[in-house]
Amino acid sequence: MSEKVLIVDDEKSIVDVLSYTLRKEGYEVERAYDGKSALEKVGSFEPQIVILDLMLPVMNGYDVCRKLEGKNVGIIMITAKNDIVDKVLGLELGADDYLTKPFDIREVIARVKSLSRRFKKTISENGNAEIINIKEFSLNFKHRIVLIKEKEIDFTVKEFEILYLLLSNPNIAYSRDQLLDLIWGIDYFGGTRTVDTHIQRVRRKLGEGYENLIVTVHGIGYKGIGEVNEAWN
């Protein structure tokens, strides 16, 4: 079955070029020209990847990212702005990668393929446990599901990958730069603040008794813990 890509941009010429090229590469493509329609298409089309312009009518790309939080959808945002603040904000809201207009169509294809590969494989050679159980916490890598006390917890793609990487490699400390490389991949210039922000969000979603499964290693970065300490409760 072909992977599905939703292209969201109010410039029809850009959508036409991207649609044509991605279809030639074997992807199934759908289009949307504003943020509200994009969310509707995500529900009906169920894409694996969304190419999302930030400056959209009706609802902007930032708000679309917020609405897609917790859904298993990869987001490549497109912006005409060169300000690093805009890129960092988009990434912190759940986008996985970014492109700046004007872009080379070959770069778009490369980014889509790279994100697609990251969905298909584990994010660490050592992290090969498909199911992680820690007391009443359970993570299923294949189905990308996290349960705590039998209640499903929603994580964005990046949050899930961070959690899986750290817990499938317990007691190994990763620097912020290593996490940027492993989770965000090549050509990311957003800075280590993005890592800290995502870690905070993961801990908040894990909640009381489980937020300490991710530990700060001062002077280095973060590590996962393979068991729950009763003293945390």
Secondary structure, DSSP 8 states (H G I E B T S, - for coil): ---EEEEE-S-HHHHHHHHHHHHHTT-EEEEESSHHHHHHHHHHH--SEEEEESS-SSS-HHHHHHHTTTSS-EEEEEES---HHHHHHHHHTT--EEEESS--HHHHHHHHHHHHHHHHS-S-SS---SEEEETTEEEETTTTEEEETTEE----HHHHHHHHHHHHSTT--EEHHHHIIIII-TT--S-THHHHHHHHHHHHHH-TTTGGGEEEETTTEEEE-SS--GGG-
